[in-house]
Amino acid sequence: MAPRLSLISPDFTRLWFGQAVSSVGDMVFSTTLMLWVATVLAKDESWAPAAVSGVLVAGGIAVLVVGPIAGVFVDRWDKRRTMLGTEVLRGGLVALLAVVSFLPADALPAGVWLTLVYGTVLLLHAAARFFAPARFTIIADLVTGDADRARAAGITQATSQTALIIGPPLAAPLFFTLGVQWAMLFNALSYLVSYVAISSVRVAPAEKAPVDGSGTGKAAGHRSGVLREFVAGLRFFGRSRFLVALLVFAVIGQFGVGALNTLNIFFTTENLGMSAKLFGYVGMAIGVGGIVGALCAGRVVQWIGARRTTWVSLLVSGALLVAYSRQTGFVGGIILLVLFTIPLTVLNTAMAPLLLSAASAEYRGRVVAVFQPMTQLAAMVAAALSGWLAGTLLRDFDGSVAGLRFGPIDTIIAVAGLCILLSGLYARGALPDPETTEDGGPAGGPPGDESAGEPAAPAEESAAPAAAVGTAPPRRGSTE
């Protein structure tokens, strides 16, 4: 019997290959960007943590402003052409920044360099707001059946986490030996590979769904206007108690993970005593935990159910993040970081079908476009707040409780862990109990929401707090 050379289907395999290559490129780029800002552009400055958090804030602004309205256009436009157009735009932006970065660091003031970095990140995230829901819709069309869709979600998770293993350890040596430019050019090339992969995917033309939810067909969708379609999407989301519950605890959880994203480079170098040259191995540890979590997620959900998986995963990961904040050695810190990532990835993989089980075909883009900006806003606020606290109010903080000493960075990360614990407690009481299916609700949809549509398709990592775990945007897991 000939070996099977495709994952689920040939078209999904080609789409997956483009994601795999570009995810590695994004992780090389994002890790390099963090190192560049922290060790070159803001070196030895008291405002260095705030400068790093600015990268996350720039991406968050794009998601918050562009994300909600992008879903309306994605529901209207040809999904394949939308993806191809955004890859051209993003590849060009990264290539342009790479060309400018060949200038010596002192050729421009630090403020100008940071403006270029933040502007590029903002535009990359804005373009990604169109890419992510378009790719989700295409995967939903390519992959049918609950079993295969669950497999697709796990493959997507495992691929992104594998990129975390490969990308950061590759980025740090490239940055310190060849310079920041080559990591940027590597990412620009990855967008080209993604473009070629997407262009080879064959997507059957789908019948146009009524984009305003009125049921009157294509013509009515064109007459309704962007604002009316956007409002219809908000109403659809707001009527679902299930979607609202998922959103609330995801937002709380993002406050915790957003702080870790911003301050982890300072925690590992100051509290764990790591050299900046070894920072790539932090991303590698997160990637290992992510792969283990993605492989275990299906069995965990089957064992204890999707609802229980969500709140148990949040409680466990919150406790582990608090334990991570107390580490003072490289080995213990890396082990705790791996363990912390496992339950978050289990949660993320389990949440994807739950989140999108309520989205009928005509609302897929808008459901993603409501969820992502709200969770991104929480991550953006957490990034800005943690960077500001570490660089100003808590800069010289030094305290002790029961013999345990606390500094500024580890205190903020400990509070971040408590935020995730709070999210788990909320999830335990807020998610509706299962009714007629294991995920709760008729026809796979949320209880009490009669408008729930088709079964879920695999979502991107942005669907849950686990999406924010990593080094920094822009990356496929976060910018898409």
C-alpha positions, -999 to +999 in steps of 0.1 A: +000+000+000+014+034-010+022+058+018-002+087+023+016+119+013-011+143+022-027+156+054-065+152+052-065+163+016-040+175-010-054+210-010-052+212+028-017+199+026-006+227+003-023+253+025-006+237+055+029+238+038+025+275+032+016+280+068+045+259+081+072+278+061+057+313+068+052+305+105+089+297+108+097+330+090+074+349+113+090+335+144+125+343+132+113+378+124+094+383+157+122+371+179+147+392+160+125+422+164+123+418+201+161+414+204+167+444+181+145+467+202+157+455+235+194+452+229+201+478+202+174+505+197+166+508+234+199+494+249+205+504+285+175+528+285+150+529+314+122+529+288+134+496+272+104+476+286+080+502+273+097+502+239+092+464+237+056+466+248+051+492+220+055+464+195+026+446+210+006+478+213+011+487+176-002+453+166-031+456+190-042+489+176-044+475+141-064+445+153-088+467+173-094+493+146-093+472+114-104+438+128-141+444+134-148+459+100-125+434+081-149+406+088-176+423+068-154+425+038-140+390+042-176+377+042-182+396+009-149+390-010-133+360-027-114+343+001-085+330-020-078+363-036-080+380-002-053+357+011-031+362-019-034+400-018-025+402+019+006+380+014+019+403-014+013+433+009+030+418+040+059+405+021+065+439+006+063+456+039+088+433+056+112+436+026+110+474+028+119+474+065+148+450+057+162+474+032+160+504+056+176+484+084+208+481+064+215+517+075+237+519+106+218+521+139+231+556+146+220+569+112+185+576+126+173+586+161+159+558+182+125+574+180+126+572+142+137+536+142+109+527+167+083+545+145+094+525+115+092+493+135+058+501+151+044+513+117+055+481+100+040+459+128+007+479+126+004+474+089+013+437+091-014+432+117-040+452+097-034+430+066-036+399+088-071+409+099-082+401+064-060+370+060-070+351+091-108+348+087-103+342+049-080+313+056-104+300+083-133+300+058-112+282+031-102+255+056-138+251+066-147+245+030-117+222+023-122+200+054-155+184+061-166+161+089-161+166+126-132+141+129-111+157+101-118+192+113-105+182+147-074+168+131-070+200+111-072+221+143-045+199+160-023+200+129-025+238+128-016+240+165+013+216+163+027+234+132+026+267+149+043+254+180+069+236+159+077+270+144+084+282+180+110+254+183+127+261+150+124+299+147+137+315+179+169+294+181+176+302+145+168+339+150+193+347+178+224+334+160+213+352+128+208+384+147+241+384+166+262+371+137+246+384+104+224+412+117+187+420+118+183+424+080+187+388+072+159+377+095+136+402+079+145+390+044+139+354+055+104+364+066+097+382+033+107+351+014+084+330+036+055+352+024+064+344-011+063+306-004+030+311+013+017+329-018+027+301-041+011+275-018-022+294-016-023+299-054-021+262-059-051+255-037-083+247-056-114+261-039-148+253-054-169+284-059-194+286-031-229+299-033-231+335-019-247+335+015-269+364+026-244+386+043-269+406+064-285+376+078-319+386+064-322+355+043-330+376+012-300+366-008-271+383-026-288+414-037-300+422-003-265+417+010-252+443-014-279+468-005-275+464+032-242+483+034-211+477+055-225+493+087-256+472+086-237+440+080-213+449+108-242+455+132-258+422+122-226+404+131-225+421+165-261+411+171-254+375+161-224+374+185-243+391+214-273+367+212-251+337+219-245+332+256-219+307+247-198+331+225-201+358+251-189+335+279-159+324+258-150+360+251-151+372+287-128+346+301-105+348+271-102+386+277-093+380+314-068+354+304-052+377+279-043+401+306-021+375+321-005+362+289+000+397+275+022+407+304+044+376+299+048+384+262+061+418+271+084+411+300+097+376+294+129+387+277+137+408+308+127+381+332+149+355+315+179+377+313+176+394+348+158+368+370+169+336+353+204+349+346+203+338+309+224+355+282+204+373+256+220+350+230+201+321+246+168+338+244+158+318+214+156+287+236+127+303+256+107+302+224+118+267+218+106+257+253+072+272+245+071+253+212+078+220+229+050+226+254+027+236+225+034+205+205+028+183+236-004+202+243-017+199+207-011+162+207-028+157+240-058+180+234-080+155+216-077+129+243-081+154+271-114+167+256-126+131+250-117+122+286-132+152+306-152+171+280-146+204+262-163+226+289-142+211+318-111+212+296-114+250+293-115+259+330-092+232+342-065+243+316-068+279+327-065+270+364-035+248+359-017+272+336-023+301+359-008+282+388+022+273+367+028+309+356+029+319+393+054+292+399+074+303+369+076+338+383+095+325+414+122+307+394+158+320+396+176+294+374+177+286+337+168+249+340+138+254+364+125+283+344+126+264+311+109+234+326+081+256+341+077+274+308+072+241+290+047+229+316+028+263+315+024+261+277+009+226+277-025+234+293-029+266+274-024+248+241-049+221+252-073+249+259-067+266+226-072+235+205-103+226+224-118+261+222-115+264+184-144+241+176-164+255+205-159+291+194-168+286+158-196+260+162-220+289+166-209+306+134-230+298+103-212+303+070-224+339+064-211+350+098-177+332+100-157+363+091-175+385+115-175+361+144-137+360+142-136+397+136-155+404+169-135+379+190-100+388+179-101+426+185-115+422+219-089+396+230-062+417+213-074+448+231-069+430+264-034+418+253-026+454+242-036+469+275-017+442+294+014+449+273+012+486+277+005+484+314+031+459+322+058+477+303+049+510+320+048+494+354+082+477+349+099+509+336+084+535+359+062+528+390+078+494+399+112+501+385+130+501+419+105+478+437+120+454+461+099+436+487+095+403+505+066+382+518+072+352+541+109+353+532+103+353+495+118+384+477+099+401+449+113+424+422+094+444+396+094+418+367+086+387+387+059+405+406+041+415+374+044+380+360+030+366+393+000+389+390-004+378+354-007+342+366-034+352+391-053+368+362-053+335+344-064+318+375-093+343+378-102+335+341-104+298+350-127+304+379-149+326+358-150+299+330-159+272+355-191+290+365-200+309+333-199+283+305-233+267+298-237+231+308-237+206+280-271+196+268-276+174+237-240+173+225-206+170+243-199+207+235-232+219+247-262+229+226-283+216+198-265+208+166-231+215+181-240+251+188-243+270+221-272+264+243-299+289+240-287+301+205-310+289+179-291+307+152-261+284+156-251+270+122-226+245+109-201+224+128-169+241+137-140+244+114-104+247+128-096+281+141-063+300+142-045+303+174-060+337+180-091+320+193-079+317+229-055+330+254-029+305+242-026+325+211-006+352+229+020+328+242+052+334+224+080+359+219+062+388+202+041+397+172+041+398+143+038+360+138+012+338+122-001+327+155-008+362+166-010+384+136-034+361+118 
